Amino acid sequence: MSAATTGSSPGLARLLMVGLVAGLLSGALGVGGGIVMVPLMVGILGFDQHRAHATSLAAIILIALSGAIRFGWAGEVDLAVGVSIGVGGVVGSTIGAHVMHRLSPEALKVVFGTLMILVGVRMAIGGTPDFDVITGALAVPLVGIAVGLVAGIASGVAGIGGGVIMVPAMVFLLGLGQHAAEGTSLLAILFTAVAGTRVNLKNDRVDLREAMVMGVGGIVSAIVGASLALLLEAPVLTRVFGVFVALVGIRMMVRLARSRGSGLEGAHPGAEPERGGGQ
């Protein structure tokens, strides 16, 4: 059964609106935008959860590509780091799909949610890390692959976007500036979004028409968001991103607490976590 038949198709205007909002966030903060798209698609457009995740991930391909090109045009994309993180992300997302069936998703959400809050607060405070960043022709791509692995696994098991892990890791571990970290993150997200969409297409979860409409909406706003990010001073943008990451972590913990209180986690052990290739 086609994904298009799993729920009513929303109007083009509403799909474009969701894509515009997601693209603006994606371009401004170097994330996929799925953290905005999935809730809007479920709550406003009436998508079921699986269809929302899969279609969002497909739309993110166009959105992330647009933002990455804008950052790249400004010279704020590290190609080598982006490719290494992207390769790690592809592997990590595959591992994450297996891990979530063997380990407790709740425990992993607590770990990653706590990590996001701590990292977000650290970035919001600002300042330079008091440890040396990683350098070296071999060390940098290896660390990039490791970061991609972690981001991909987190995406699969904890429902968070890869960008909220990639960007802080590039700033703190690899010494990239905030602008370059965001642009490079969008490049890396392309790898995980394409890999995840291939799987979702095989499972007949993606509505390519709806994904294309949202992606087209996001293309324009991602360029606008990236342009706004490039206008901000790096320390200011770092603090804004830190607040965003901390809010992602808090949101994850609140949702987990609510689901535990209502018994939803126990009632639906096989529920689909939010995919992150694009968030």
N, C-alpha and C positions, 0 to 999 in steps of 0.2 A: 504494500500500500504506500502510495506516495505521501511524502510529508505534507504536501499541499492539501491532502484530504483529511489530515488529522485535526484540523480546526478551521474556523472561518477565516477568510482572507481579509485583513484590514484594508482600508483605503490607501491609495498612494500618498495622499497628503500626510496621513499619520505616520506612515512608514518613513517618509522623508524627514518628518519632524524628529523622530527618534534618531535617525542617522545624523541629523544636524547637531543634536545635543551631544551624542556620543563622539562625533568627530571633533567638536570644540574641546571637549575634555581630553581626548586622545592627543591632539596636537599641542595643547597647552602643557600637559603633564607627562607626555611620553608613555602613556599607557594605551591599552587596546581600546578601551571604551565599553567593554562588555559589562563592567560593573554598573553602568548606567543603562545599557541596552536591555540586558536580561530582565531587570525589574520592570522597566517600562513595557517591554513586550508581553510580559506575563500579566501585569496589573492593569495596563491600559489597552493594549491591543488584543488581549485574550488568548495569547499563545499558551499551549501547554509547555511544561518545563523543558522537556527534551527538545522540542521544536525550537524553543527560544534560544537554548544554549547553542544548538547546531547552526541555526540561521544567523545568530549573532556572530559566531566565529567566522562564518563565511563572509559576512559583511565587513568584518575587521580587516580582511586582506586588503580591500580597497582603501579603507580608512588609514591603516598603518602605512601603506605604500605612499599615500598622498603626503602624510606628515613627514615621513622619512625623506622624501624628495625635497620638501621645503627646508628641512634642517640641513640636508646634504648640500643644497644650493648655497646655504650660508656657511658651508664648511664645518658643520657641527655634527658630523657622523664619522665615527671611527670604524672603517670597513672591516678591518681585521678582528677587532673586538666583537663587532656585531655578528659577524659570521660564526665566530667561535661560540658565542653565547647561543646563537640560533641553532647550531648543531647540537649543543648540549641540551637545549630545550626540546628538540625533537625526540631525543633519546629519553629525556626526563619525563615528558608527557606520556610516553609509552610505558615507562616504569610505573608512573603514577596510576595509570589505568589498572595495573595489576595489584599495586599496593593497596588500593582502596578496598579491594575484595578480601584482603588478608588482615589488615590492621583496623583498629577502631577509628573511623572518621572523626568522631567527637574528640578523641584525644589529640589527633593531629591538628584539628581546628584550633584547639586550645593553644598548642605549641606555636602554630603559625600566627594566630591572632595576637598572642603575647609578643612574638617577635616583631610584628608589624607596629604594634603600639610603641615598643621600645625604640625601634629604628626611626619611626616617625617623630617621636619626641626628640630624639637626638638630632635629627635634621632640622626640626623646628627651632631648637635652641640655637643652631648655627655654630660657627667656629670651625676650625681646622682639626681633623683627627690627630690625636697625640701619638700616632704610630706611623711608621714608614709605609708608603703605598708600595704595591708590588710592581716590579719592573723586570725587564729581561725578555729577549726575543722568544724564549720558550715558556717562561713562567706566565706571561700575560695570556696567551691563548689557552693554556691549561686551566688557569683560573677562570677564564671566560667560559670554557666548557663546563667547569664545575658549577659556576653561577647559573648557567642555563639548565643544568641538571636539576638543581634545587628549585629554580623557578618553574620548570616543567612539572616536577613532582608535586610541588605546592599547588599548581594549577589543577592537576588531576584529583588530588585528594582533599584539598581544603577550600576549593571554590574561590581562590583569589587570582588576580591577574598577574601575569609574569612581570609586567612593568613595575609593580610596586616592590618587587625584589631586585630586579635588574638594575634599576636606576640607583638606589642607595648603594648597591654592591659596587657599581662602577665608580661612584663618587668616593666611597670610603676605601675600597680595596685597590682600585686601579688608578685613582687620582684624576679621573676625567672631570671636567667642569660640568656644572649642572646642564647647560645647553647641550653639550656633546653627549652626555649620558642619556638625555631624553631622546635625542635624534637617533642614537645608536640602539636604544631600547626598541624604538619603532621598527628599525631594520630587523632586529632579532625576533620581534613578535611575528613578522611575516613568516618565518620558518615554522613556528609552532602553529600558527593559524592555518597555513596550507596543509601541514601534516594532519592536524585534527580534522580539517574539513574533508580530506580524503577518506578518513575513517567514517565520518558521518555520512558522506555520500554513499559509501558501501552499505551502511545501515539504513539508508533511505530516510534520514532525519532532516535533511536540508531542503528548504524551499529556495531554490536559486533565484527565482524572480524577486521574492521579497528581500533576499539578501542583497541583490543587485541594487534595488531601489534605495535601501538604507545606506549601502555603500556609496552610491552616487551622492546622496545627501551629505554623507560624512566627508567626501572628498573635498568639498568646498570649505566646510567649517574646520576641517583638520588643518588646512592651509592657514586659515584665519587664526586658529588657536596657536599653531606653531609660530606664526608671525608675532602674535602678542607675547609669547614666551621669550622670543628673541629680543623683544624690546625691554624686558625686565632685567634688572641687574641680577647676576647669578646668585648672590646671597639671598636676595628677596625671593627668587624663584625656588631656591632650595628650601626656604622656610615654608613657602606655600605648599610645596610637594610634601614636606614633612607632616604638615597638618593633615593633608589628604590621606597619607599613608596611615597615620594614627587613627583617623576616622574609619578607614577600611577595617583596621584591626578591631576597633571598638564595635563596629557594626557586626563583624563576624561573631564576636563574643556574645553580643546581645541576642543575635539570632539563635545561637547555640543554646543560650540559657532559656529562651522562650520555647524552643522546640523540645528541650528537656522537660520544661514545666508542663507543656501540653501533651507530652507523651508521643509527639509526632515522630521522633527519631526511632522509638521502639516500634511504632506502628508501621513505619515504612522503611525497613532496613535496607531496601534496595533502591531508595530514592536517589535520583541523579544529583551529584554535587554540581555546583556551578563550574563550568569549564573556564579555564583562564587563558587559553592561548591568546585570547585577545584582550584581557582586561587590564 
